[in-house]
Amino acid sequence: SVVVSCGFVFMGWRGLVTMALGWCMFGFYYFFSKKLFGGITGDLAGWFLTLTETLLLLWTVVGGLL
């Protein structure tokens, strides 16, 4: 993950925004899972992965248009 994060930094501001979105989604997922479900389960991990990939794909399309 360190190598990927360094790659995002070299991509400029779009890479930094992508990395920030990923970290924000992870923070949301972690606290959401702990608060509502008492922990992380496989179903929640799948939900997080799907939601994060969709968000980052949308950002890639929108960021590419800017």
ROSE-4610 file (N, C-alpha, C; in Angstrom, 1 decimal, always signed):
// ROSE-4610
residu = [S/S/S/V/V/V/V/V/V/V/V/V/S/S/S/C/C/C/G/G/G/F/F/F/V/V/V/F/F/F/M/M/M/G/G/G/W/W/W/R/R/R/G/G/G/L/L/L/V/V/V/T/T/T/M/M/M/A/A/A/L/L/L/G/G/G/W/W/W/C/C/C/M/M/M/F/F/F/G/G/G/F/F/F/Y/Y/Y/Y/Y/Y/F/F/F/F/F/F/S/S/S/K/K/K/K/K/K/L/L/L/F/F/F/G/G/G/G/G/G/I/I/I/T/T/T/G/G/G/D/D/D/L/L/L/A/A/A/G/G/G/W/W/W/F/F/F/L/L/L/T/T/T/L/L/L/T/T/T/E/E/E/T/T/T/L/L/L/L/L/L/L/L/L/L/L/L/W/W/W/T/T/T/V/V/V/V/V/V/G/G/G/G/G/G/L/L/L/L/L/L]
num = [1/1/1/2/2/2/3/3/3/4/4/4/5/5/5/6/6/6/7/7/7/8/8/8/9/9/9/10/10/10/11/11/11/12/12/12/13/13/13/14/14/14/15/15/15/16/16/16/17/17/17/18/18/18/19/19/19/20/20/20/21/21/21/22/22/22/23/23/23/24/24/24/25/25/25/26/26/26/27/27/27/28/28/28/29/29/29/30/30/30/31/31/31/32/32/32/33/33/33/34/34/34/35/35/35/36/36/36/37/37/37/38/38/38/39/39/39/40/40/40/41/41/41/42/42/42/43/43/43/44/44/44/45/45/45/46/46/46/47/47/47/48/48/48/49/49/49/50/50/50/51/51/51/52/52/52/53/53/53/54/54/54/55/55/55/56/56/56/57/57/57/58/58/58/59/59/59/60/60/60/61/61/61/62/62/62/63/63/63/64/64/64/65/65/65/66/66/66]
x = [+0.8/+0.0/+0.9/+2.1/+3.0/+3.3/+3.6/+4.0/+2.8/+1.6/+0.5/+0.3/+0.4/+0.2/+1.3/+2.5/+3.6/+3.2/+2.6/+2.2/+1.1/+0.2/-0.9/-0.3/+0.7/+1.4/+2.0/+2.6/+3.3/+2.2/+1.0/-0.1/-0.6/-0.1/-0.6/-1.8/-2.6/-3.7/-4.8/-5.0/-6.0/-5.6/-4.4/-3.9/-4.1/-3.8/-4.0/-5.5/-6.3/-7.8/-8.2/-7.7/-8.1/-7.7/-6.5/-5.9/-6.8/-7.1/-7.9/-9.3/-9.9/-11.2/-11.1/-10.1/-9.9/-9.8/-9.0/-8.8/-10.0/-10.8/-12.0/-13.0/-13.1/-14.0/-13.7/-12.4/-11.9/-12.3/-12.1/-12.5/-14.0/-14.8/-16.2/-16.6/-16.0/-16.3/-16.0/-14.8/-14.3/-15.3/-15.6/-16.4/-17.9/-18.3/-19.7/-19.9/-18.9/-18.9/-18.9/-18.0/-17.9/-19.1/-19.7/-20.8/-22.1/-22.4/-23.7/-23.7/-22.5/-22.5/-21.5/-20.8/-19.9/-18.6/-18.3/-17.1/-17.2/-16.2/-16.1/-16.4/-17.3/-17.6/-17.3/-17.4/-17.1/-18.1/-19.4/-20.4/-20.1/-19.7/-19.4/-18.2/-17.2/-16.0/-16.3/-17.2/-17.7/-18.4/-19.3/-20.0/-19.1/-18.1/-17.1/-16.3/-15.9/-15.1/-15.9/-17.2/-18.0/-18.3/-18.6/-18.9/-17.7/-16.5/-15.3/-14.9/-14.9/-14.6/-15.5/-16.8/-17.7/-17.4/-17.2/-16.9/-15.6/-14.5/-13.3/-13.4/-14.2/-14.5/-15.2/-16.2/-16.9/-15.9/-15.1/-14.1/-13.1/-12.7/-11.8/-12.4/-13.7/-14.4/-14.5/-15.0/-15.2/-13.8/-12.8/-11.5/-10.8/-11.1/-10.5/-11.1/-12.3/-13.0/-12.6/-12.0/-11.6/-10.3]
y = [-1.2/+0.0/+1.3/+1.2/+2.3/+2.7/+1.7/+1.9/+2.5/+2.0/+2.6/+4.1/+4.3/+5.7/+6.6/+6.2/+7.0/+7.2/+6.2/+6.4/+7.4/+7.5/+8.5/+9.9/+10.0/+11.3/+11.8/+10.9/+11.3/+11.6/+11.3/+11.6/+13.0/+13.7/+15.1/+15.2/+16.3/+16.5/+15.4/+14.9/+13.8/+12.6/+12.3/+11.1/+11.4/+12.6/+12.9/+12.9/+13.3/+13.3/+11.8/+11.0/+9.6/+8.9/+9.2/+8.6/+9.1/+10.3/+10.9/+10.3/+10.1/+9.5/+8.0/+7.3/+5.9/+5.9/+6.8/+6.8/+7.3/+8.2/+8.6/+7.5/+6.8/+5.6/+4.6/+4.3/+3.4/+3.8/+5.1/+5.6/+5.5/+5.9/+5.7/+4.3/+3.4/+1.9/+1.4/+1.8/+1.3/+1.8/+3.1/+3.6/+3.1/+3.0/+2.6/+1.1/+0.3/-1.1/-1.3/-0.6/-0.7/-0.2/+1.0/+1.6/+0.8/+0.4/-0.2/-1.8/-2.4/-3.9/-4.4/-3.6/-4.1/-4.7/-4.6/-5.2/-5.3/-5.8/-6.0/-7.5/-7.7/-9.0/-9.1/-10.3/-10.5/-9.8/-9.8/-9.1/-7.6/-7.1/-5.6/-5.3/-6.2/-6.0/-6.0/-6.9/-6.9/-5.6/-5.2/-3.9/-2.7/-2.7/-1.6/-1.6/-2.8/-2.9/-2.5/-2.9/-2.5/-1.0/-0.5/+1.0/+1.8/+1.4/+2.2/+2.1/+0.9/+0.8/+1.6/+1.7/+2.5/+4.0/+4.4/+5.8/+6.2/+5.4/+5.7/+5.7/+4.8/+4.7/+6.0/+6.4/+7.7/+8.9/+8.9/+10.0/+10.0/+8.8/+8.7/+9.3/+9.0/+9.6/+11.1/+11.6/+13.0/+13.7/+13.1/+13.8/+13.8/+12.8/+12.8/+13.9/+14.3/+15.3/+16.8/+16.9/+18.2/+18.7]
z = [+0.0/+0.0/+0.0/+0.5/+0.5/-0.9/-1.7/-3.1/-3.9/-3.7/-4.3/-3.9/-2.6/-2.1/-2.7/-2.9/-3.5/-5.0/-5.6/-7.0/-7.2/-6.2/-6.3/-6.1/-5.2/-5.0/-6.3/-7.1/-8.3/-9.4/-9.2/-10.2/-10.1/-9.1/-9.0/-8.1/-8.3/-7.4/-7.6/-8.7/-8.9/-8.1/-8.1/-7.3/-5.8/-5.4/-3.9/-3.5/-4.4/-4.1/-4.1/-5.0/-5.0/-3.7/-3.3/-2.1/-0.9/-0.8/+0.3/+0.3/-0.9/-0.9/-0.4/-0.7/-0.2/+1.3/+1.8/+3.3/+4.0/+3.4/+4.0/+4.0/+3.0/+2.9/+3.9/+4.1/+5.1/+6.5/+6.8/+8.1/+8.3/+7.3/+7.4/+7.7/+6.9/+7.1/+8.4/+8.9/+10.2/+11.3/+11.4/+12.5/+12.3/+11.1/+10.8/+11.3/+11.0/+11.3/+12.9/+13.5/+15.0/+15.7/+15.2/+15.9/+15.7/+14.5/+14.2/+14.4/+14.1/+14.1/+15.1/+15.8/+16.9/+16.3/+15.1/+14.5/+13.0/+12.4/+11.0/+10.6/+9.7/+9.2/+7.7/+7.2/+5.8/+4.9/+5.3/+4.5/+4.5/+5.6/+5.6/+4.8/+4.8/+4.0/+2.5/+2.1/+0.7/+0.3/+1.2/+1.0/+0.9/+1.8/+1.7/+0.4/+0.0/-1.2/-2.4/-2.5/-3.6/-3.6/-2.5/-2.4/-2.7/-2.2/-2.5/-3.9/-4.5/-5.9/-6.8/-6.5/-7.2/-7.1/-5.9/-5.6/-6.4/-6.3/-6.9/-8.5/-9.0/-10.4/-10.9/-10.1/-10.5/-10.4/-9.4/-9.3/-10.4/-10.9/-12.0/-13.3/-13.5/-14.6/-14.5/-13.3/-13.2/-13.1/-12.4/-12.4/-13.7/-14.6/-15.9/-16.8/-16.5/-17.3/-16.9/-15.7/-15.2/-15.8]
